[in-house]
Amino acid sequence: MNSPVVKIENEEGSEIKIYMKDSNKIYTCKKVFFSVPIAVIKQIEITRISPAKKLIFDNQEKGIVHRIYFVFENAFWRNDFSGYGSFGSSFPFN
């Protein structure tokens, strides 16, 4: 992609759209899993985010290390993962 993400549009009933800063190109997908520093998350506009997740993002303070864990009921990425890595069959927590 080689360009910062400026917006993730997640409207109900449609594919997710990812808008890039230096490009007119829009990427579409069914699911998004992203990891960004806390200082950067406020620079990305995310539509249709749950109030709980918004509260987490809005109340994070800058520091050396912050980790946010998301627990999904279904690990959607395991069945279709085609990158370099592997995932275990269970999480170490419930």
N, C-alpha and C positions, 0 to 999 in steps of 0.2 A: 504494500500500500504506500509506504514511504511518505506519508502525510498524516498530520494529527487528525484525530476524529473530533468533530465539533458538535455532532448531533446524532443521537440514536432515537429513531422514531419507531415506536412500538404501539401501533394502533390495533385495537382489538379486531380480529377477523382478517388481518392481512399480514403479509410478510414483514419482517423487521427491516428497516432501511437505515443504512449507516452513511452519514455525510462526512466528506473529507474537507479539510481546510483549503488545500492548494489544488483542488481538482473539482471539476464539474461532475465527476463520476459518482454514482450512488451505488453502493453495494447492497444487495438484498440477501436475506437468509431467513431460516426458520427459527433458529436459536442463536443467542449471543452469550458468550462467556468471556468476560474481560477483566483485566487486572491493571489498575492504574494507581499511581501515588495519590494520597489524599489531597495534596495540593493541586492536582490536576483534575480531579473528579468534578470540582465546581466549575471548570471551564467547559465541560461537556453537557450539552442540553439533552436530557433524557425525558421523553414523553411517556406518560402512563407508568409511573413508578409508584410502588405501594407507599403509603404513608410511613410505614415502619422503616423501609429502606431509606426513604428521604430523610427521616429523622436521624438515622445513623450517619448518613453522609453529611448532613448539615451540622452535626454536633461533634465532629472529629476535630481534634486539635493537631496542629503540625508538630511533628516530633521526629525522633530518629527512626522509629519503627512503629507502624500500626498495621495490624492484621485484621481483616474482616473475613469471617467464614460464613459461607452460605450453605445451608443444608437443604438438599432437594429430596423430595419424596421418591422420585425416580431419577436415576443417573442416566439421563438421555444421551450423554456423550459417549458412554461405553460401547453401545452397539455400533455406532457409526464412526468411531475414532479411527483415523487412518494416518496419524502423524507418528513421530518418533517418541514413543513412551508406552507405558503400560499402566493399567489401573487394577487394583485388587478387587476382589469380589465383595468385600464388606468394609464398612467404615469402622474405625475404632471407637465409635460412639453411637448412641441411639438418637 
